[in-house]
């Protein structure tokens, strides 16, 4: 088995799709080493695309959590009054 390793997609789904045109799921194991989220304009679409790939190729598409995913998860678990990014208008 050969490995196709990619990281730091950062919400750029179109770039991600273009890169994966070179991936052969029949002969290569995809390992995405994190940072699907943050910065790009298509974060939701990028995560959805990754979930679709993982569902379609459960044995040949592996997605690891990067520090940006960890930061988002931690941010969502912070109490609203301790969260520096939380803003509530009256």
C-alpha positions in Angstrom: 0.0 0.0 0.0 1.2 3.5 -0.9 0.3 6.6 1.0 -1.1 9.9 -0.3 -0.6 12.4 2.5 -2.0 15.9 2.6 -2.5 18.6 5.3 -3.4 22.2 5.9 -6.4 22.4 3.5 -7.8 25.3 5.7 -11.2 25.4 4.1 -10.1 25.5 0.5 -12.4 22.8 -0.9 -11.6 23.5 -4.5 -7.9 23.1 -4.0 -8.5 20.0 -2.0 -10.6 18.5 -4.8 -7.9 19.4 -7.3 -5.1 17.8 -5.3 -7.2 14.6 -4.8 -7.5 14.2 -8.6 -4.0 12.6 -8.2 -5.1 10.2 -5.5 -5.9 6.6 -6.5 -8.1 5.1 -3.7 -7.5 1.6 -5.1 -3.7 1.7 -4.6 -3.2 4.6 -2.1 -4.3 5.3 1.4 -5.2 8.9 1.9 -4.0 10.4 5.1 -5.2 13.9 5.8 -3.0 15.1 8.7 -5.3 17.9 9.9 -6.2 21.5 9.5 -9.3 21.1 7.3 -10.8 24.2 9.0 -9.9 27.9 9.4 -9.1 30.7 7.0 -10.7 29.5 3.8 -14.1 30.5 2.4 -15.4 26.9 2.2 -14.9 25.4 5.6 -18.3 23.7 5.8 -18.0 22.3 2.3 -14.4 21.1 3.0 -15.5 19.2 6.1 -18.6 17.8 4.2 -16.3 16.6 1.4 -13.9 15.0 3.8 -16.8 13.2 5.5 -18.1 12.0 2.1 -14.6 10.6 1.2 -14.3 8.9 4.6 -17.7 7.3 4.1 -17.0 6.3 0.6 -13.5 4.9 1.3 -13.6 3.9 5.0 -10.4 1.8 4.7 -8.5 4.1 2.5 -9.3 7.7 3.7 -8.0 8.7 7.2 -8.6 12.1 8.6 -6.6 13.2 11.6 -7.4 16.2 13.9 -5.0 19.1 13.5 -4.5 22.0 15.9 -7.0 24.1 14.1 -9.8 21.5 14.6 -8.7 21.2 18.2 -8.9 25.0 18.7 -12.5 25.1 17.2 -13.6 22.2 19.4 -12.1 23.9 22.5 -13.7 27.2 21.5 -17.1 25.6 21.3 -16.7 24.0 24.7 -15.8 27.3 26.5 -18.5 28.9 28.6 -19.9 32.0 26.8 -18.6 34.4 29.4 -15.0 33.0 29.2 -15.0 32.9 25.5 -13.0 35.9 24.1 -14.8 35.5 20.7 -18.3 35.4 22.1 -20.4 38.5 21.4 -24.0 39.0 22.3 -25.9 42.1 21.2 -28.7 43.4 23.3 
